[in-house]
Amino acid sequence: MLRGKRHDIDERRHSPRLPVDVEVRGSVLSPLEVVQENHVPLLGKAENIAKGGICVISAHAVPTNSLVRCELMLAGSSVGIPSLAQVRWVENSVETNGYRLGLQFLL
């Protein structure tokens, strides 16, 4: 059933998804928009990127609707591109033995 819903979402997208070689590092923000002491880390590899968001493969799930302060680390670069995103969906990934996360860019 989740696949069906995702298919419907795919049909409504306005910009194409592009494969990308980007490492994603970040922290889930607390409701007060500050990093918690026992913060939930986000570490993963981007599967694809588009104008409005990015799909990340991660070993750990992050709660849906969470705000994430993250950095997109381009291959061969030591400087990350900062971003603020919201977790829009999370699904188990049998292929990677982890999770696929849909992040919507807010900034």
Secondary structure, 3 states (H helix, E strand, C coil): CHHHHHHHHHHHCCCCCEECCEEEEEEEECCCCCECCCCCEEEEEEEEECCCEEEEEECCCCCCCCEEEEEEEECCCCCEEEEEEEEEEEEEECCCCEEEEEEEECC
